[in-house]
Amino acid sequence: MYKAYVLGERHLIMGFKAVGFELITIEDSTKLVHELIKLSGNPDVGLVFVTESLAAEKPNAIDEFRQRNKAIITVIPTHEGSRHTSFLAISKTVEHSIGIDILGKDMFK
């Protein structure tokens, strides 16, 4: 059975424990890279959430995870509001797939 993980600052991810997520507390972006590398080698990983505050510091770490593991990984906004990191990632993927920007990623820059 696949497992769901959430990576982020402790005070931002505690609520996910109540719905069955495995918590990985991370306070700096260097540890984020290390934990994503570990998770990318785990075939039981099915879903990964990363707080937007950490993902914004190391955007390449998310891309590298996607190349190494077929699990779904997405960025979740924090209480500070969204920086639209997830939308930009989806827009980039769609543009890569079909060759044109149909979602208008420049809208949030």
C-alpha positions as CSV (number, residue, x, y, z in Angstrom):
1,M,0.0,0.0,0.0
2,Y,1.3,3.4,-0.9
3,K,2.0,6.0,1.7
4,A,1.5,9.8,1.8
5,Y,4.1,12.2,3.1
6,V,4.2,15.8,3.9
7,L,7.4,17.7,4.2
8,G,7.6,21.1,5.9
9,E,7.9,23.2,8.9
10,R,6.5,21.5,12.0
11,H,3.9,24.1,12.8
12,L,2.6,24.0,9.2
13,I,2.2,20.3,8.7
14,M,1.0,18.9,12.1
15,G,-2.7,18.8,10.9
16,F,-1.8,16.3,8.1
17,K,-1.0,13.6,10.8
18,A,-4.7,13.5,11.6
19,V,-5.6,12.3,8.1
20,G,-2.9,9.7,7.9
21,F,0.1,11.4,6.4
22,E,3.7,10.6,7.5
23,L,5.3,13.8,8.7
24,I,8.8,14.8,7.9
25,T,9.7,18.0,9.7
26,I,12.1,20.2,7.8
27,E,13.4,23.6,8.9
28,D,15.8,24.4,6.1
29,S,16.0,23.8,2.3
30,T,19.2,21.7,2.6
31,K,17.4,19.0,4.5
32,L,14.5,19.2,2.0
33,V,16.9,18.0,-0.8
34,H,18.2,15.2,1.4
35,E,14.7,14.0,2.4
36,L,13.4,14.1,-1.2
37,I,16.4,12.0,-2.4
38,K,15.6,9.4,0.3
39,L,11.9,9.3,-0.6
40,S,12.7,9.1,-4.3
41,G,14.3,5.7,-3.7
42,N,11.3,4.4,-1.7
43,P,8.8,2.5,-3.9
44,D,6.1,2.8,-1.3
45,V,5.7,6.5,-1.7
46,G,2.5,7.4,-3.5
47,L,2.0,11.1,-2.6
48,V,4.2,13.9,-1.3
49,F,3.2,17.4,-0.2
50,V,5.9,20.0,0.3
51,T,5.2,23.4,1.9
52,E,5.6,26.2,-0.6
53,S,7.9,28.1,1.7
54,L,10.5,25.4,1.4
55,A,9.9,24.4,-2.2
56,A,10.4,28.0,-3.3
57,E,14.0,27.9,-2.0
58,K,14.9,24.7,-3.9
59,P,12.6,24.4,-6.9
60,N,15.0,22.0,-8.7
61,A,14.6,19.5,-5.8
62,I,10.9,18.9,-6.8
63,D,11.9,18.4,-10.5
64,E,14.6,15.9,-9.5
65,F,12.1,13.9,-7.4
66,R,9.7,13.7,-10.3
67,Q,12.5,12.3,-12.5
68,R,13.4,9.6,-10.0
69,N,10.0,8.5,-8.7
70,K,6.5,8.2,-10.2
71,A,4.8,9.4,-7.0
72,I,2.7,12.5,-7.2
73,I,4.5,15.4,-5.6
74,T,2.9,18.8,-5.2
75,V,3.5,22.1,-3.4
76,I,1.0,23.3,-0.9
77,P,0.5,26.9,0.2
78,T,1.1,28.1,3.7
79,H,-0.9,30.3,6.0
80,E,1.0,33.2,4.4
81,G,-0.9,32.7,1.1
82,S,0.1,31.2,-2.2
83,R,3.1,32.2,-4.3
84,H,1.5,30.2,-7.2
85,T,4.4,27.7,-7.2
86,S,2.1,24.8,-7.9
87,F,0.4,26.5,-10.8
88,L,3.7,27.5,-12.4
89,A,4.9,23.9,-12.1
90,I,1.8,22.6,-13.7
91,S,2.0,25.2,-16.5
92,K,5.6,24.3,-17.2
93,T,4.7,20.6,-17.4
94,V,1.8,21.2,-19.8
95,E,3.9,23.5,-22.0
96,H,6.6,20.8,-22.1
97,S,4.1,18.2,-23.0
98,I,2.2,20.0,-25.8
99,G,4.7,22.7,-26.8
100,I,2.7,25.8,-26.0
101,D,1.8,27.7,-22.9
102,I,-2.0,27.4,-22.8
103,L,-2.4,28.2,-19.1
104,G,-0.7,31.7,-19.2
105,K,2.0,31.2,-16.6
106,D,3.0,34.8,-17.0
107,M,-0.2,35.8,-15.2
108,F,1.4,35.2,-11.8
109,K,4.9,36.6,-12.4
